Amino acid sequence: MVSTTFRRIVSPCWRPFGIGEDSSPGSDDANGRLDGLLWYKDSGNHITGEFSMAVVQANNLLEDHSQLESGPISLHDSGPEATFVGVYDGHGGPEAARFVNDRLFYNIKRYTSEQRGISPDVITRGFVATEEEFLGLVQEQWKNKPQIASVGACCLVGIVCNGLLYVANAGDSRVVLGKVANPFKELKAVQLSTEHNASIESVREELRLLHPDDPNIVVLKHKVWRVKGIIQVSRSIGDAYLKRAEFNQEPLLPKFRVPERFEKPIMRAEPTITVHKIHPEDQFLIFASDGLWEHLSNQEAVDIVNSCPRNGVARKLVKAALQEAAKKREMRYSDLEKIERGIRRHFHDDITVIVVFLHATNFATRTPISVKGVSVCLYPSLALSARDFSPPSSSSLYLDRKILRPGSGRRWCKSNGKRRTEPKLAIVDSSRVPELDSSSEPVQVFDGSTRLYISYTCPFAQRAWIARNYKGLQNKIELVPIDLKNRPAWYKEKVYSANKVPALEHNNRVMGESLDLIKYIDTNFEGPSLTPDGLEKQEVAEELLSYTDSFSKAVRSALNGTDSNAADAAFDYIEQALTKFNEGPFFLGQFSLVDVAYAPFIERFQLILSDVMNVDITSGRPNLALWIQEMNKIEAYTETRQDPQELVERYKRRVQAEERL
């Protein structure tokens, strides 16, 4: 008789016959398939057997990365062959996990070549080399992207080579062996990896022994043990702020900084390594990030794999974990599936599963293969921060894209399926001062006046314009509009050598860069404050301001067809950010610099996407819809808006001109 508990665990697999849900032998794509937030490769062959992979995304940006490589384990074809499995669970962002996914396997192959074979020492050296490379990258980006110092990744590696299994782990991911345990052919779960999580007493004891002079090396905070009261794992690649004291300081956010200077690393990158000889009774291995093990026990996972067809079994494990996550929140699995990334993280973590069967049922492959798990998210460039992208001028903001006609099938933003009408906009002031062009007389610079140089069409200039208006500085800061298509030569020669807008002339100097200017205007002039109250809000404000360039770039990359998922992820990020504080409809609960920074871009993207692509950015995003509604009540903003029809027509003309080239 099958128990009720067992039926609940393996319910995704109870079918009269067949090989798996929505799959058939040989139907799996070489690089896997995407289904919403789920990526999967139901079946593939490695050197000694078969494998199955699946990844489901919960975070706004996928922080899990993974790979399976089968073939030479050295840089020389004559070297040993192996199957390499890597599961990299990022925290603080996806950058470290992505970096490890690109570099760790190569570094292990490099040391295998040097040592002419695989060994625990070779694997450790591969981990350490990858760590040093990433910390070097943190050093390079420290000034422009200090938050990268707080990004890390738990790293789980398995290598099957010459009848041996090498398991290396730094963090709290896990590999479990399914092993025939008795004459009745029952499968027993055997955990092969050692975890490094402060919730484990032995890990806390290890930390205390390594740091005998630090009574706060582990702290019980909100009933959870954390290293220095900050992070649960004690080993990782990355987390530079807990490895090198030089990164434990400003401009890193205060929440990541420990109060005292440390001489030796608080966290380590060296993995714990075990070597297991593979026996005939060893059936399969389940490699997974902790997102799976939060909802399934080792034995439950083994039972599912044992009871399901091999094809698609990793996907079955993911589904079983999600069903448990839904049950814990007293909701239906079908309702959980409807929750979008970002918000989904409140219900479960990113989950990566790789099941490796150790003995082939039909044949193994000698052809080298390489598969990396992916999902639908916006991957920020590791080498560039948001501020590294030069702000485009108003004349180039909407260039470099192909127009996507309505009905083209590309729907990377939410759409209600109905033709959108123009959003209601404030009437644009027709009495604006004409823009100065090449025929205009020079402005008398540095005569004691304060001037804000803008263009009516530039979103970056609009930011400074909004800040000026909100502060009530119309009589103190003169508005000087410049025609960017026919800008006067004297502007570059006498006013601002960068020849861009906005620029502020104040106290006999001229400064630029829109985000810097809105902060300067708020700090150095009287009027209502645009700086949020409280340290927490100020920290969130800095994070959101640093994302503005990435937001703009993401939507533009989707418009030009280079990343069809980027815009959706970017607007979901905005929707989630608007839920942070419940004191009002704005990003920080109160109207602030953050709202000023985003308004010009959301204004433009809403109009263009609605008119050109029949996409409603507010569909399924009630907080964004409310934010737009409330922004349109703020006169300081509405008096800076462009004529909607003119804005859209200008965009179309630019695209058409590009298409003629």
C-alpha positions as CSV (number, residue, x, y, z in Angstrom):
1,M,0.0,0.0,0.0
2,V,1.4,3.4,-1.0
3,S,1.2,5.9,1.9
4,T,-0.7,9.2,1.6
5,T,2.5,11.1,2.3
6,F,4.3,9.3,-0.4
7,R,1.5,10.0,-2.9
8,R,1.6,13.7,-2.0
9,I,5.4,13.8,-2.7
10,V,5.4,12.0,-6.0
11,S,2.0,13.2,-7.2
12,P,3.6,15.1,-10.2
13,C,4.6,11.7,-11.5
14,W,1.5,9.6,-11.1
15,R,0.6,8.7,-14.7
16,P,-0.5,5.3,-16.1
17,F,2.4,5.4,-18.6
18,G,4.5,7.8,-20.5
19,I,7.8,9.5,-20.1
20,G,6.9,12.8,-18.5
21,E,4.8,15.9,-18.7
22,D,4.6,17.6,-22.0
23,S,7.7,15.9,-23.4
24,S,8.7,12.9,-25.5
25,P,12.0,11.1,-26.2
26,G,14.3,13.2,-28.3
27,S,12.0,16.2,-28.3
28,D,14.1,18.3,-26.0
29,D,15.9,21.2,-27.5
30,A,19.7,21.1,-27.4
31,N,19.8,24.3,-25.3
32,G,16.7,23.7,-23.3
33,R,13.3,25.4,-23.4
34,L,11.6,28.3,-21.7
35,D,8.1,28.2,-20.3
36,G,7.3,31.4,-18.4
37,L,9.7,31.6,-15.4
38,L,10.7,28.0,-15.9
39,W,13.7,26.9,-18.0
40,Y,14.3,23.1,-18.5
41,K,16.2,20.6,-20.4
42,D,14.3,17.4,-19.9
43,S,16.9,14.9,-21.2
44,G,20.4,14.7,-22.3
45,N,23.3,12.3,-22.3
46,H,26.7,12.6,-20.5
47,I,29.6,10.3,-20.6
48,T,28.2,7.6,-18.3
49,G,24.5,8.2,-18.3
50,E,21.7,10.7,-18.7
51,F,20.8,14.0,-17.1
52,S,17.9,16.3,-16.6
53,M,17.9,20.0,-15.7
54,A,15.4,22.7,-14.6
55,V,15.5,26.2,-13.3
56,V,12.6,28.3,-12.0
57,Q,13.0,32.0,-11.3
58,A,11.6,33.8,-8.3
59,N,13.9,36.9,-7.9
60,N,13.4,39.9,-10.1
61,L,16.8,39.0,-11.5
62,L,17.7,35.3,-11.6
63,E,20.5,34.7,-9.1
64,D,20.9,31.0,-9.7
65,H,23.3,29.9,-12.5
66,S,24.3,26.4,-13.4
67,Q,26.1,24.2,-15.9
68,L,26.7,20.7,-17.0
69,E,29.9,19.9,-19.0
70,S,30.8,16.5,-20.3
71,G,34.0,15.8,-22.1
72,P,37.7,16.6,-21.5
73,I,38.3,17.9,-18.0
74,S,41.7,19.4,-19.1
75,L,42.7,21.9,-21.7
76,H,44.3,19.0,-23.7
77,D,42.1,16.5,-25.6
78,S,44.4,13.7,-24.5
79,G,43.5,14.4,-20.8
80,P,40.9,12.6,-18.7
81,E,37.2,12.8,-19.6
82,A,34.6,13.7,-17.0
83,T,31.1,15.0,-16.3
84,F,31.2,18.4,-14.5
85,V,28.2,19.7,-12.7
86,G,28.0,23.2,-11.2
87,V,25.2,24.9,-9.2
88,Y,25.9,28.5,-8.3
89,D,23.4,30.2,-6.0
90,G,23.9,33.9,-6.0
91,H,23.0,36.4,-3.3
92,G,22.9,40.2,-3.4
93,G,22.6,40.0,-7.2
94,P,23.4,37.7,-10.1
95,E,26.9,39.0,-10.9
96,A,29.0,36.6,-8.9
97,A,27.1,33.5,-9.9
98,R,27.3,34.5,-13.5
99,F,31.0,35.1,-13.2
100,V,31.6,31.7,-11.6
101,N,29.5,30.1,-14.3
102,D,31.9,31.6,-16.9
103,R,35.2,31.0,-15.1
104,L,35.3,28.1,-12.6
105,F,35.1,25.2,-15.0
106,Y,37.9,26.8,-17.1
107,N,40.1,27.3,-14.1
108,I,39.6,23.7,-12.9
109,K,40.5,22.5,-16.4
110,R,43.6,24.7,-16.4
111,Y,44.9,23.2,-13.2
112,T,43.9,19.7,-14.3
113,S,46.2,20.2,-17.3
114,E,49.0,21.4,-15.1
115,Q,48.7,18.5,-12.7
116,R,47.9,16.0,-15.3
117,G,44.8,14.8,-13.5
118,I,41.9,15.7,-11.3
119,S,42.3,15.8,-7.5
120,P,40.9,17.7,-4.5
121,D,43.9,20.1,-4.7
122,V,43.1,20.9,-8.3
123,I,39.5,21.7,-7.5
124,T,40.5,23.9,-4.6
125,R,42.9,25.8,-6.7
126,G,40.2,26.3,-9.3
127,F,37.9,27.8,-6.6
128,V,40.6,30.0,-5.2
129,A,41.7,31.3,-8.7
130,T,38.0,32.1,-9.6
131,E,37.7,33.9,-6.3
132,E,40.8,36.0,-6.9
133,E,39.6,36.9,-10.4
134,F,36.3,38.1,-9.1
135,L,37.8,40.1,-6.2
136,G,40.1,41.7,-8.9
137,L,36.9,42.7,-10.8
138,V,35.5,44.1,-7.6
139,Q,38.6,46.2,-7.1
140,E,38.3,47.5,-10.7
141,Q,34.7,48.5,-10.2
142,W,34.8,49.6,-6.6
143,K,34.5,53.4,-7.3
144,N,31.8,53.2,-9.9
145,K,29.9,50.1,-8.6
146,P,30.6,49.6,-4.9
147,Q,27.6,47.3,-4.4
148,I,29.4,44.6,-6.3
149,A,31.4,44.1,-3.2
150,S,28.3,42.7,-1.5
151,V,27.5,40.2,-4.2
152,G,28.5,36.5,-3.7
153,A,27.6,33.0,-4.8
154,C,27.4,29.6,-3.1
155,C,29.2,27.1,-5.3
156,L,28.5,23.4,-5.5
157,V,30.5,21.3,-8.0
158,G,30.4,17.6,-8.8
159,I,32.9,15.9,-11.1
160,V,32.4,12.3,-12.2
161,C,35.7,10.9,-13.5
162,N,37.2,7.5,-13.8
163,G,34.7,5.9,-11.4
164,L,35.1,8.5,-8.8
165,L,32.8,11.4,-7.8
166,Y,34.4,14.5,-6.5
167,V,32.0,16.9,-4.6
168,A,33.2,20.4,-3.7
169,N,30.9,22.8,-1.9
170,A,31.2,26.3,-0.6
171,G,27.8,27.4,0.8
172,D,24.5,25.8,1.4
173,S,23.6,24.1,-1.9
174,R,23.4,20.3,-1.7
175,V,24.0,17.1,-3.6
176,V,22.1,13.9,-2.6
177,L,22.8,10.4,-3.9
178,G,20.1,7.9,-4.6
179,K,21.5,4.5,-3.6
180,V,20.0,1.0,-3.5
181,A,20.2,0.3,0.2
182,N,18.8,-3.3,0.8
183,P,17.7,-6.5,-0.9
184,F,14.2,-5.0,-1.4
185,K,15.7,-2.5,-3.8
186,E,14.6,0.5,-1.8
187,L,16.5,3.7,-2.6
188,K,18.1,5.5,0.3
189,A,19.1,9.2,0.2
190,V,22.7,9.9,1.1
191,Q,23.9,13.5,1.4
192,L,27.3,13.8,-0.1
193,S,28.0,17.6,0.4
194,T,29.0,19.5,3.5
195,E,27.1,22.7,4.0
196,H,28.3,26.0,5.4
197,N,25.4,27.7,7.0
198,A,25.5,29.4,10.4
199,S,22.3,27.5,11.4
200,I,24.5,24.4,11.8
201,E,26.3,24.2,15.1
202,S,29.5,22.8,13.6
203,V,29.7,25.7,11.3
204,R,29.3,28.2,14.2
205,E,32.0,26.3,16.1
206,E,34.4,26.4,13.1
207,L,33.9,30.2,12.8
208,R,34.5,30.7,16.6
209,L,37.7,28.7,16.3
210,L,38.9,30.7,13.3
211,H,38.0,34.0,15.0
212,P,38.7,33.4,18.7
213,D,39.0,37.2,19.5
214,D,35.6,38.1,17.9
215,P,32.7,37.4,20.2
216,N,30.3,38.5,17.5
217,I,31.5,36.3,14.7
218,V,28.1,34.7,14.7
219,V,25.0,36.5,16.0
220,L,21.5,35.2,16.6
221,K,19.4,37.8,14.8
222,H,15.6,37.5,14.5
223,K,15.9,33.8,15.6
224,V,18.4,33.1,12.7
225,W,22.1,32.6,13.1
226,R,24.1,34.9,10.9
227,V,27.8,35.5,10.3
228,K,28.5,39.0,11.8
229,G,24.7,39.3,12.0
230,I,24.6,39.8,8.2
231,I,24.8,36.6,6.2
232,Q,23.9,33.0,6.8
233,V,26.5,31.2,4.8
234,S,30.1,31.1,5.9
235,R,31.8,30.2,2.6
236,S,31.3,31.6,-0.9
237,I,32.9,33.1,-3.9
238,G,32.6,36.9,-3.8
239,D,31.2,38.8,-0.7
240,A,34.3,40.9,-0.9
241,Y,33.1,43.1,1.9
242,L,33.7,40.2,4.3
243,K,36.9,39.1,2.7
244,R,39.0,42.3,2.4
245,A,38.8,45.2,4.8
246,E,39.3,47.7,2.0
247,F,35.8,47.0,0.8
248,N,34.2,47.3,4.3
249,Q,33.8,51.1,4.1
250,E,32.0,53.8,2.2
251,P,30.7,54.0,-0.5
252,L,29.3,50.5,0.4
253,L,25.9,50.8,1.9
254,P,25.9,50.8,5.8
255,K,23.8,47.6,6.1
256,F,26.7,45.6,4.7
257,R,29.5,47.2,6.7
258,V,30.8,45.6,9.9
259,P,31.6,48.1,12.6
260,E,35.2,46.9,13.3
261,R,38.1,46.6,11.0
262,F,39.2,42.9,10.4
263,E,42.7,41.6,9.6
264,K,41.8,38.2,8.1
265,P,38.8,37.2,5.9
266,I,35.6,36.6,7.8
267,M,34.3,34.3,5.0
268,R,36.3,31.8,3.0
269,A,36.1,30.6,-0.6
270,E,37.9,27.2,-0.2
271,P,35.3,24.4,-0.6
272,T,34.9,21.3,1.5
273,I,35.7,18.4,-0.8
274,T,34.7,14.7,-0.5
275,V,35.6,11.9,-2.8
276,H,33.2,9.0,-3.3
277,K,33.8,5.8,-5.2
278,I,30.9,5.0,-7.5
279,H,29.3,1.6,-6.9
280,P,26.8,-0.3,-9.0
281,E,24.1,0.4,-6.4
282,D,24.6,4.2,-6.8
283,Q,21.8,5.2,-9.1
284,F,21.7,9.0,-9.5
285,L,22.7,12.3,-8.0
286,I,20.5,15.3,-7.3
287,F,22.4,18.6,-7.4
288,A,20.2,21.6,-6.3
289,S,20.4,25.0,-4.8
290,D,18.9,25.5,-1.3
291,G,15.6,26.7,-2.9
292,L,14.7,23.0,-3.5
293,W,15.8,21.8,-0.1
294,E,13.7,24.4,1.7
295,H,10.6,22.5,0.6
296,L,11.8,18.9,0.1
297,S,13.8,16.6,2.3
298,N,16.6,14.5,0.9
299,Q,14.5,11.3,0.9
300,E,11.4,13.0,-0.6
301,A,13.6,14.2,-3.5
302,V,15.1,10.7,-4.0
303,D,11.6,9.1,-3.9
304,I,10.4,11.5,-6.6
305,V,13.3,10.7,-8.9
306,N,12.9,7.0,-8.3
307,S,9.2,7.1,-9.1
308,C,9.3,9.2,-12.2
309,P,10.5,8.6,-15.8
310,R,14.0,10.0,-16.3
311,N,12.8,12.4,-19.0
312,G,11.8,15.6,-17.3
313,V,12.5,14.5,-13.8
314,A,14.3,17.7,-12.8
315,R,11.2,19.6,-13.8
316,K,9.1,17.2,-11.6
317,L,11.3,18.0,-8.6
318,V,10.9,21.8,-9.2
319,K,7.1,21.4,-9.5
320,A,7.0,19.3,-6.3
321,A,8.9,22.0,-4.4
322,L,6.6,24.7,-5.8
323,Q,3.5,22.7,-4.7
324,E,4.9,22.5,-1.2
325,A,5.7,26.3,-1.3
326,A,2.1,27.0,-2.3
327,K,0.7,24.6,0.4
328,K,2.7,26.4,3.1
329,R,1.0,29.7,2.1
330,E,-2.4,28.0,1.9
331,M,-2.8,28.8,-1.7
332,R,-3.3,26.7,-4.9
333,Y,-0.3,25.8,-7.1
334,S,-2.1,27.4,-10.1
335,D,-2.3,30.7,-8.2
336,L,1.4,30.6,-7.3
337,E,2.2,30.1,-11.0
338,K,0.5,33.4,-11.8
339,I,2.7,35.4,-9.5
340,E,5.4,37.4,-11.3
341,R,9.2,37.4,-10.6
342,G,10.3,39.6,-7.8
343,I,7.0,39.2,-5.9
344,R,7.4,35.5,-6.3
345,R,10.5,35.7,-4.1
346,H,8.2,36.1,-1.0
347,F,6.9,32.5,-1.7
348,H,10.0,30.7,-2.8
349,D,13.6,31.2,-3.9
350,D,15.2,30.7,-7.3
351,I,15.4,26.9,-7.7
352,T,18.0,25.0,-9.8
353,V,18.0,21.2,-10.1
354,I,20.3,18.9,-12.0
355,V,19.7,15.2,-11.9
356,V,22.6,13.0,-13.1
357,F,22.0,9.3,-13.7
358,L,25.2,7.3,-13.2
359,H,24.4,4.3,-15.3
360,A,23.0,4.6,-18.9
361,T,19.8,2.7,-19.7
362,N,20.6,2.8,-23.4
363,F,23.8,4.5,-24.3
364,A,26.2,7.2,-23.1
365,T,27.8,9.8,-25.3
366,R,31.4,10.5,-26.1
367,T,30.6,13.8,-27.7
368,P,31.5,16.8,-25.5
369,I,28.5,18.7,-24.4
370,S,28.0,22.0,-22.6
371,V,24.6,23.1,-21.1
372,K,24.0,26.2,-19.0
373,G,20.8,26.8,-17.2
374,V,19.0,30.0,-18.0
375,S,15.6,31.7,-17.4
376,V,13.7,34.9,-18.3
377,C,15.4,37.8,-16.7
378,L,17.5,40.8,-17.4
379,Y,21.1,40.1,-16.9
380,P,23.0,43.3,-16.1
381,S,26.5,43.6,-17.6
382,L,29.1,42.4,-15.2
383,A,31.7,44.7,-16.6
384,L,29.6,47.9,-16.6
385,S,27.5,49.6,-13.9
386,A,24.4,51.6,-14.7
387,R,26.4,54.8,-14.5
388,D,29.0,53.5,-17.0
389,F,26.5,54.0,-19.8
390,S,26.8,57.5,-21.2
391,P,23.4,59.2,-21.1
392,P,22.2,59.7,-24.7
393,S,21.3,63.1,-25.9
394,S,17.7,63.9,-26.7
395,S,18.5,63.6,-30.4
396,S,19.6,60.0,-30.0
397,L,17.4,58.7,-27.2
398,Y,15.1,56.7,-29.5
399,L,17.5,55.8,-32.2
400,D,19.2,52.4,-32.7
401,R,16.0,50.4,-32.8
402,K,13.6,48.8,-35.2
403,I,9.9,49.7,-35.0
404,L,7.8,46.7,-34.0
405,R,4.4,47.0,-35.6
406,P,1.2,46.1,-33.7
407,G,0.3,42.5,-34.3
408,S,3.9,41.4,-34.8
409,G,3.7,39.0,-32.0
410,R,6.3,40.6,-29.8
411,R,4.7,41.2,-26.4
412,W,7.4,41.7,-23.9
413,C,5.3,44.1,-21.8
414,K,1.9,43.5,-20.3
415,S,-0.9,44.1,-22.7
416,N,-4.7,43.8,-22.2
417,G,-5.3,42.8,-25.8
418,K,-7.2,45.9,-26.6
419,R,-6.0,48.8,-28.7
420,R,-4.8,51.5,-26.4
421,T,-5.9,55.0,-26.5
422,E,-3.6,57.9,-25.7
423,P,-3.0,58.3,-22.0
424,K,-4.5,61.5,-20.7
425,L,-1.8,64.1,-20.4
426,A,-1.6,67.6,-19.1
427,I,-1.8,70.4,-21.6
428,V,1.7,71.6,-22.7
429,D,2.4,75.3,-22.1
430,S,2.4,76.9,-25.5
431,S,4.1,80.1,-24.2
432,R,7.4,78.5,-23.6
433,V,10.5,80.6,-24.4
434,P,11.9,79.7,-27.8
435,E,15.0,77.5,-27.9
436,L,18.3,79.2,-28.6
437,D,20.0,78.1,-31.8
438,S,23.1,78.8,-33.9
439,S,21.8,82.2,-34.8
440,S,21.1,83.3,-31.2
441,E,23.3,85.9,-29.4
442,P,25.5,84.4,-26.7
443,V,24.3,84.5,-23.1
444,Q,26.4,86.7,-20.8
445,V,27.9,83.9,-18.7
446,F,29.1,84.4,-15.1
447,D,27.3,87.7,-14.6
448,G,25.9,86.6,-11.2
449,S,22.8,85.0,-12.6
450,T,21.8,81.4,-12.0
451,R,20.7,79.6,-15.2
452,L,19.5,76.1,-16.0
453,Y,20.3,75.1,-19.6
454,I,17.9,72.5,-21.0
455,S,16.2,71.2,-24.1
456,Y,12.4,70.8,-24.1
457,T,12.8,67.3,-25.6
458,C,15.6,65.9,-23.4
459,P,14.5,63.6,-20.6
460,F,17.7,64.2,-18.6
461,A,17.2,68.0,-18.8
462,Q,13.5,67.5,-17.8
463,R,14.7,66.0,-14.5
464,A,16.5,69.3,-13.5
465,W,13.6,71.3,-14.8
466,I,11.1,69.4,-12.5
467,A,13.3,69.8,-9.5
468,R,13.6,73.6,-10.2
469,N,9.8,73.9,-10.5
470,Y,9.1,71.8,-7.4
471,K,11.4,73.9,-5.3
472,G,9.6,77.1,-6.5
473,L,12.8,78.5,-8.0
474,Q,11.3,79.9,-11.2
475,N,12.3,83.4,-10.3
476,K,15.8,82.4,-9.0
477,I,16.9,79.9,-11.7
478,E,16.5,81.2,-15.2
479,L,15.5,78.6,-17.8
480,V,17.6,78.7,-20.9
481,P,16.4,76.2,-23.6
482,I,18.9,75.1,-26.2
483,D,18.0,73.7,-29.7
484,L,20.1,70.5,-29.7
485,K,19.7,69.9,-33.4
486,N,21.1,73.4,-34.2
487,R,22.9,74.3,-31.0
488,P,24.9,77.5,-30.8
489,A,28.6,77.2,-31.0
490,W,29.1,79.5,-28.1
491,Y,27.3,77.1,-25.8
492,K,30.2,74.7,-26.0
493,E,32.9,77.4,-26.1
494,K,31.7,79.6,-23.3
495,V,29.1,77.7,-21.2
496,Y,29.6,74.0,-21.0
497,S,32.5,72.2,-22.8
498,A,30.7,68.9,-22.7
499,N,28.1,70.5,-25.0
500,K,25.2,68.6,-23.3
501,V,22.1,69.5,-21.4
502,P,21.2,69.9,-18.6
503,A,23.8,72.2,-17.3
504,L,23.5,74.6,-14.3
505,E,25.3,77.9,-14.1
506,H,25.6,78.9,-10.4
507,N,28.2,80.7,-8.3
508,N,30.5,81.3,-11.3
509,R,30.7,77.7,-12.4
510,V,28.8,75.3,-14.6
511,M,28.0,71.7,-13.7
512,G,26.2,68.9,-15.5
513,E,24.9,65.3,-15.2
514,S,21.2,65.2,-14.4
515,L,21.2,63.1,-11.3
516,D,24.0,65.2,-9.8
517,L,22.1,68.4,-10.7
518,I,18.8,67.4,-9.1
519,K,20.7,66.6,-5.9
520,Y,22.6,69.9,-6.1
521,I,19.4,71.9,-6.6
522,D,17.7,70.2,-3.7
523,T,20.6,70.7,-1.4
524,N,21.7,74.3,-2.3
525,F,18.4,76.1,-2.8
526,E,15.5,76.8,-0.5
527,G,12.1,75.2,-1.0
528,P,10.4,71.8,-0.3
529,S,12.9,69.0,0.3
530,L,13.2,66.3,-2.3
531,T,15.5,64.2,-0.1
532,P,13.7,61.4,1.8
533,D,13.5,61.3,5.5
534,G,15.4,58.5,7.4
535,L,18.5,56.5,6.6
536,E,16.6,53.5,5.2
537,K,14.8,55.6,2.7
538,Q,18.0,57.4,1.7
539,E,19.7,54.0,1.1
540,V,16.7,52.8,-1.0
541,A,16.8,56.1,-2.9
542,E,20.5,55.6,-3.9
543,E,19.7,52.1,-5.1
544,L,16.8,53.3,-7.2
545,L,18.7,56.2,-8.6
546,S,21.6,54.0,-9.6
547,Y,19.1,51.8,-11.5
548,T,17.7,54.6,-13.7
549,D,20.2,54.2,-16.5
550,S,19.8,50.4,-16.5
551,F,16.0,50.9,-16.6
552,S,16.2,53.1,-19.7
553,K,18.7,50.8,-21.4
554,A,16.6,47.8,-20.7
555,V,13.5,49.3,-22.3
556,R,15.5,50.6,-25.3
557,S,17.2,47.2,-25.8
558,A,13.7,45.6,-26.0
559,L,12.5,48.3,-28.4
560,N,15.4,47.6,-30.8
561,G,14.9,43.9,-30.5
562,T,18.1,42.9,-28.8
563,D,16.4,41.6,-25.6
564,S,12.7,40.8,-25.8
565,N,12.4,40.2,-22.0
566,A,14.3,43.3,-20.8
567,A,11.4,45.8,-20.8
568,D,9.1,43.4,-18.9
569,A,11.7,42.8,-16.2
570,A,12.5,46.5,-16.0
571,F,8.8,47.6,-15.5
572,D,8.3,44.7,-13.0
573,Y,11.3,46.1,-11.1
574,I,9.5,49.5,-11.0
575,E,6.3,47.9,-9.9
576,Q,8.0,46.0,-7.0
577,A,10.0,49.2,-6.0
578,L,6.7,51.1,-5.6
579,T,5.6,48.6,-2.9
580,K,8.6,49.2,-0.6
581,F,6.9,51.9,1.5
582,N,3.1,52.1,2.1
583,E,3.0,55.8,3.1
584,G,1.9,57.0,-0.3
585,P,1.9,56.3,-4.1
586,F,5.5,57.4,-4.7
587,F,8.7,55.4,-4.6
588,L,9.6,56.4,-1.1
589,G,6.1,57.1,0.1
590,Q,6.8,60.8,-0.4
591,F,7.5,62.7,-3.6
592,S,11.3,62.7,-3.9
593,L,14.3,62.8,-6.2
594,V,13.5,59.2,-7.2
595,D,10.2,60.2,-8.7
596,V,11.9,63.1,-10.5
597,A,14.5,60.8,-11.9
598,Y,12.1,58.2,-13.4
599,A,9.2,60.5,-14.5
600,P,10.6,61.7,-17.9
601,F,11.5,58.2,-19.0
602,I,8.3,56.5,-17.9
603,E,6.4,59.3,-19.6
604,R,8.1,58.6,-22.9
605,F,8.0,54.9,-22.8
606,Q,4.3,54.8,-21.9
607,L,3.4,56.9,-24.9
608,I,5.6,55.2,-27.4
609,L,4.7,51.6,-26.3
610,S,1.0,52.5,-26.3
611,D,0.9,54.1,-29.7
612,V,3.5,52.1,-31.6
613,M,3.2,48.6,-30.1
614,N,-0.2,48.6,-28.5
615,V,1.4,47.8,-25.1
616,D,0.0,49.0,-21.8
617,I,2.8,49.2,-19.3
618,T,0.3,49.5,-16.4
619,S,-1.6,46.3,-17.2
620,G,-1.0,44.0,-14.2
621,R,0.9,46.8,-12.5
622,P,-1.5,48.7,-10.2
623,N,1.2,50.5,-8.3
624,L,2.7,51.9,-11.5
625,A,-0.8,53.0,-12.7
626,L,-1.4,54.8,-9.4
627,W,2.0,56.4,-9.5
628,I,1.4,57.8,-13.0
629,Q,-2.0,59.0,-12.0
630,E,-0.6,60.9,-9.0
631,M,2.4,62.3,-10.9
632,N,-0.1,63.9,-13.3
633,K,-1.4,65.9,-10.4
634,I,1.9,67.5,-9.6
635,E,2.1,70.8,-11.5
636,A,5.9,71.0,-11.2
637,Y,6.0,67.9,-13.4
638,T,3.1,68.4,-15.7
639,E,4.3,71.8,-16.8
640,T,7.5,70.2,-18.2
641,R,5.7,67.5,-20.2
642,Q,5.9,67.3,-24.0
643,D,3.1,67.3,-26.4
644,P,2.2,63.5,-26.7
645,Q,1.5,63.5,-30.4
646,E,4.7,65.4,-31.2
647,L,6.7,63.0,-29.0
648,V,5.4,59.9,-30.8
649,E,5.7,61.4,-34.2
650,R,9.3,62.4,-33.5
651,Y,10.0,58.9,-32.5
652,K,8.4,57.5,-35.7
653,R,10.4,59.9,-37.9
654,R,13.6,58.9,-36.3
655,V,13.0,55.2,-36.8
656,Q,11.8,55.7,-40.4
657,A,14.9,57.7,-41.1
658,E,17.1,54.9,-39.7
659,E,15.3,52.3,-41.8
660,R,16.1,54.3,-45.0
661,L,19.8,54.2,-44.2
